[in-house]
Amino acid sequence: MFNIYQKWCTKNKWKIDITNKVDGTIGWSKVEFIVSGKECDKFLNEAGGHRFQRIPKTEKKGRRQTSTITVAVLPIIENSFNISHKDLKWETTAGSTSGGQSAQKNETCVKLTHLPSNISVVCKDERSQKRNKDKALKVLSAKLSLINKEKDHNEKNNIRSNQIGLGQRGDKIRTYRFQDGIVKNEIKNKKGKLDKVLKGELETIH
């Protein structure tokens, strides 16, 4: 899914900055990134569950494999939430490889925690501690701003939970059917060609 987003950003000349990624058994199990550029608010259409259906090449009986990826989108607004410095806890560590070996001697990996809410963000993709700190503060500010907005509307669930749901069949916003080359927008009941979406042409299915 992230590869699709990278191609989409390239197509629209948007800047994409990875702030954090978690290794999984195959590729990344989680990735967080910031997108900036003209009309990048189109990403709001991506929030929700994305269901992928395919028949693996090793499958001899033609059984279909289904997996779900959940996407949350948090709009970042400059100075969107007034954070007191006394409420912040900064932690830094040296960057490391997926195998745990130290990749650099300088402590560039940053973890920022908002003490009153115990919300934390981690930024470790940049080699500069200052750039990681700047990104961490932006992401934390966006998260706190949305949570504060929800409280004003007496909503019990945070924005991320509302967007991604539980990853169940009824929570999905889009289905990617590799067996027949179709992508279906479950909300608008609209179909598009999978090959175009894989190239980053997401507007065809919005």
C-alpha positions as semicolon CSV with decimal commas, in nm:
position;residue;x (nm);y (nm);z (nm)
1;M;0,000;0,000;0,000
2;F;0,283;0,237;0,086
3;N;0,437;0,178;-0,258
4;I;0,110;0,294;-0,413
5;Y;0,116;0,608;-0,200
6;Q;0,477;0,680;-0,295
7;K;0,386;0,663;-0,665
8;W;0,078;0,878;-0,604
9;C;0,291;1,142;-0,431
10;T;0,546;1,138;-0,714
11;K;0,266;1,177;-0,971
12;N;0,125;1,479;-0,785
13;K;0,468;1,627;-0,695
14;W;0,398;1,594;-0,322
15;K;0,679;1,565;-0,070
16;I;0,666;1,251;0,144
17;D;0,867;1,219;0,467
18;I;0,875;0,890;0,659
19;T;0,870;0,957;1,035
20;N;0,855;0,601;1,164
21;K;0,839;0,244;1,036
22;V;0,810;-0,094;1,204
23;D;0,949;-0,410;1,044
24;G;0,714;-0,705;0,992
25;T;0,761;-1,061;0,868
26;I;0,719;-0,934;0,511
27;G;0,812;-0,570;0,461
28;W;0,684;-0,314;0,710
29;S;0,397;-0,389;0,945
30;K;0,343;-0,017;1,013
31;V;0,465;0,305;0,855
32;E;0,398;0,666;0,949
33;F;0,473;0,952;0,712
34;I;0,400;1,319;0,644
35;V;0,279;1,437;0,304
36;S;0,296;1,802;0,200
37;G;0,211;1,982;-0,122
38;K;-0,072;2,135;-0,321
39;E;-0,405;1,952;-0,277
40;C;-0,248;1,675;-0,069
41;D;-0,567;1,683;0,140
42;K;-0,688;1,421;-0,112
43;F;-0,531;1,177;0,132
44;L;-0,838;1,222;0,352
45;N;-1,016;0,990;0,108
46;E;-0,774;0,712;0,205
47;A;-0,878;0,678;0,570
48;G;-1,031;0,340;0,649
49;G;-0,982;-0,028;0,574
50;H;-0,831;-0,150;0,246
51;R;-0,899;-0,517;0,166
52;F;-0,665;-0,701;-0,074
53;Q;-0,779;-1,021;-0,245
54;R;-0,538;-1,232;-0,446
55;I;-0,453;-1,591;-0,540
56;P;-0,087;-1,659;-0,449
57;K;0,132;-1,812;-0,722
58;T;0,201;-2,105;-0,491
59;E;-0,172;-2,177;-0,447
60;K;-0,259;-2,487;-0,654
61;K;-0,629;-2,509;-0,567
62;G;-0,714;-2,151;-0,662
63;R;-0,800;-2,045;-0,308
64;R;-0,820;-1,671;-0,259
65;Q;-0,611;-1,499;0,008
66;T;-0,753;-1,190;0,180
67;S;-0,563;-0,935;0,388
68;T;-0,659;-0,595;0,527
69;I;-0,455;-0,278;0,566
70;T;-0,590;0,004;0,782
71;V;-0,510;0,367;0,708
72;A;-0,550;0,669;0,936
73;V;-0,507;1,027;0,813
74;L;-0,429;1,312;1,054
75;P;-0,429;1,664;0,902
76;I;-0,130;1,865;1,024
77;I;-0,201;2,232;1,090
78;E;0,083;2,459;1,194
79;N;0,043;2,570;1,558
80;S;-0,278;2,368;1,570
81;F;-0,242;2,286;1,938
82;N;-0,072;2,495;2,203
83;I;0,165;2,259;2,384
84;S;0,343;2,366;2,700
85;H;0,709;2,263;2,704
86;K;0,676;2,145;3,064
87;D;0,425;1,884;2,942
88;L;0,675;1,728;2,701
89;K;0,923;1,448;2,761
90;W;1,198;1,411;2,503
91;E;1,399;1,088;2,467
92;T;1,676;1,024;2,215
93;T;1,861;0,709;2,114
94;A;2,107;0,612;1,844
95;G;1,958;0,491;1,518
96;S;1,980;0,118;1,455
97;T;1,931;-0,131;1,175
98;S;1,649;-0,387;1,165
99;G;1,891;-0,637;1,313
100;G;1,949;-0,420;1,617
101;Q;2,307;-0,322;1,533
102;S;2,398;0,041;1,582
103;A;2,389;0,230;1,252
104;Q;2,530;0,553;1,389
105;K;2,688;0,688;1,704
106;N;2,481;1,007;1,732
107;E;2,147;0,991;1,912
108;T;1,915;1,093;1,627
109;C;1,610;0,874;1,700
110;V;1,351;1,081;1,887
111;K;1,058;0,980;2,107
112;L;0,829;1,260;2,220
113;T;0,566;1,206;2,490
114;H;0,287;1,441;2,595
115;L;0,278;1,372;2,969
116;P;-0,083;1,477;3,047
117;S;-0,227;1,247;2,779
118;N;0,060;0,992;2,767
119;I;0,051;1,012;2,385
120;S;0,386;0,941;2,221
121;V;0,529;0,971;1,872
122;V;0,857;0,830;1,741
123;C;1,059;0,981;1,457
124;K;1,375;0,804;1,349
125;D;1,401;0,818;0,972
126;E;1,607;1,137;0,951
127;R;1,979;1,135;1,032
128;S;1,941;1,474;1,197
129;Q;1,810;1,488;1,553
130;K;1,674;1,839;1,492
131;R;1,470;1,731;1,187
132;N;1,333;1,433;1,378
133;K;1,237;1,662;1,667
134;D;1,062;1,903;1,430
135;K;0,863;1,619;1,273
136;A;0,776;1,467;1,610
137;L;0,638;1,797;1,737
138;K;0,426;1,842;1,422
139;V;0,280;1,493;1,443
140;L;0,210;1,519;1,816
141;S;0,045;1,858;1,768
142;A;-0,181;1,715;1,497
143;K;-0,284;1,420;1,714
144;L;-0,360;1,637;2,016
145;S;-0,551;1,888;1,803
146;L;-0,782;1,620;1,666
147;I;-0,838;1,465;2,008
148;N;-0,920;1,807;2,150
149;K;-1,164;1,870;1,864
150;E;-1,338;1,542;1,935
151;K;-1,379;1,629;2,300
152;D;-1,550;1,953;2,196
153;H;-1,803;1,745;2,005
154;N;-1,846;1,496;2,291
155;E;-1,709;1,208;2,084
156;K;-1,580;0,913;2,282
157;N;-1,359;0,752;2,019
158;N;-1,046;0,914;1,882
159;I;-1,014;0,998;1,514
160;R;-0,788;0,707;1,434
161;S;-1,035;0,452;1,569
162;N;-1,315;0,612;1,372
163;Q;-1,114;0,594;1,052
164;I;-0,969;0,246;1,060
165;G;-1,249;0,070;1,252
166;L;-1,170;-0,284;1,359
167;G;-1,039;-0,402;1,025
168;Q;-1,353;-0,607;0,970
169;R;-1,534;-0,659;0,641
170;G;-1,790;-0,387;0,715
171;D;-1,518;-0,130;0,790
172;K;-1,351;-0,141;0,449
173;I;-1,360;0,155;0,210
174;R;-1,191;-0,020;-0,082
175;T;-1,132;-0,373;-0,214
176;Y;-0,839;-0,462;-0,440
177;R;-0,920;-0,776;-0,644
178;F;-0,600;-0,899;-0,809
179;Q;-0,770;-1,200;-0,966
180;D;-0,978;-0,985;-1,203
181;G;-0,776;-0,660;-1,197
182;I;-1,048;-0,454;-1,031
183;V;-1,051;-0,203;-0,745
184;K;-1,389;-0,126;-0,590
185;N;-1,471;0,188;-0,392
186;E;-1,706;0,035;-0,134
187;I;-1,845;0,372;-0,024
188;K;-1,937;0,507;-0,369
189;N;-1,989;0,161;-0,526
190;K;-1,746;0,263;-0,800
191;K;-1,500;0,035;-0,982
192;G;-1,162;0,114;-1,136
193;K;-0,869;-0,070;-1,295
194;L;-0,618;-0,220;-1,053
195;D;-0,318;-0,161;-1,279
196;K;-0,382;0,215;-1,276
197;V;-0,419;0,226;-0,897
198;L;-0,094;0,032;-0,851
199;K;0,077;0,304;-1,057
200;G;-0,046;0,567;-0,812
201;E;-0,347;0,688;-1,011
202;L;-0,578;0,690;-0,708
203;E;-0,798;0,968;-0,845
204;T;-0,952;0,709;-1,078
205;I;-1,122;0,539;-0,783
206;H;-1,204;0,839;-0,560
